[in-house]
Amino acid sequence: RSGLLKFVGTFAVTVRILVPKSDHERLRRADTPLAKALTELIGYWRISRGEKPGGPVIFDMCPLVWLFAPELFTTVSMGVKVETAPPERRGAMIFDSAAPPCAVTTDVDAVAVHRMLMHSVVR
């Protein structure tokens, strides 16, 4: 209803945004509120999702990155609705041409996103 374009980070794209183990120590040493928060979040993600090869995925950062650097994502405009019932499908995306358009990810410059995040969080 706002008229603003909404971002939908698809799993296939956002799963590529990782924080490699080599950066965990940099985050722990950084004395910034953002680095401390991200380190804490990574701890929570490990508990709920387990350790991933390549490091934890930071899906939640993608909408924020898109706000500041949309050029790092390739998107297509698609109508998207979110399933609210039945319970086993609640939260699933449904592509619907009658729904308001969203910027749906099809690709990402994962290296540039990682570089931007680390520079922003650690400095």
Solvent accessible surface area in square Angstrom, and as a share of the most:
residue,aa,sasa,rsa
1,R,273,0.99
2,S,80,0.52
3,G,77,0.74
4,L,134,0.66
5,L,91,0.45
6,K,90,0.38
7,F,30,0.12
8,V,22,0.13
9,G,30,0.29
10,T,24,0.14
11,F,143,0.60
12,A,76,0.59
13,V,6,0.03
14,T,6,0.03
15,V,46,0.26
16,R,106,0.39
17,I,1,0.00
18,L,54,0.27
19,V,1,0.01
20,P,49,0.31
21,K,134,0.57
22,S,89,0.57
23,D,10,0.05
24,H,7,0.03
25,E,78,0.35
26,R,98,0.36
27,L,2,0.01
28,R,130,0.48
29,R,162,0.59
30,A,12,0.10
31,D,117,0.61
32,T,25,0.15
33,P,114,0.72
34,L,106,0.53
35,A,0,0.00
36,K,117,0.50
37,A,48,0.37
38,L,3,0.02
39,T,40,0.23
40,E,100,0.45
41,L,73,0.36
42,I,6,0.03
43,G,29,0.28
44,Y,122,0.46
45,W,44,0.16
46,R,81,0.30
47,I,148,0.75
48,S,83,0.53
49,R,176,0.64
50,G,36,0.34
51,E,89,0.40
52,K,74,0.31
53,P,127,0.80
54,G,49,0.47
55,G,0,0.00
56,P,8,0.05
57,V,13,0.07
58,I,2,0.01
59,F,71,0.30
60,D,93,0.48
61,M,30,0.13
62,C,1,0.01
63,P,59,0.37
64,L,96,0.48
65,V,3,0.02
66,W,35,0.12
67,L,121,0.60
68,F,159,0.66
69,A,9,0.07
70,P,66,0.41
71,E,134,0.60
72,L,28,0.14
73,F,14,0.06
74,T,75,0.43
75,T,48,0.28
76,V,65,0.38
77,S,85,0.55
78,M,69,0.31
79,G,11,0.11
80,V,17,0.10
81,K,95,0.40
82,V,91,0.52
83,E,35,0.16
84,T,99,0.58
85,A,56,0.43
86,P,60,0.38
87,P,95,0.60
88,E,142,0.64
89,R,115,0.42
90,R,150,0.55
91,G,49,0.47
92,A,29,0.23
93,M,77,0.34
94,I,58,0.29
95,F,98,0.41
96,D,40,0.20
97,S,118,0.76
98,A,94,0.73
99,A,10,0.07
100,P,82,0.52
101,P,79,0.50
102,C,9,0.05
103,A,4,0.03
104,V,5,0.03
105,T,4,0.02
106,T,73,0.43
107,D,61,0.32
108,V,9,0.05
109,D,71,0.37
110,A,24,0.19
111,V,101,0.58
112,A,18,0.14
113,V,0,0.00
114,H,45,0.20
115,R,149,0.54
116,M,56,0.25
117,L,16,0.08
118,M,7,0.03
119,H,120,0.53
120,S,43,0.28
121,V,5,0.03
122,V,35,0.20
123,R,192,0.70
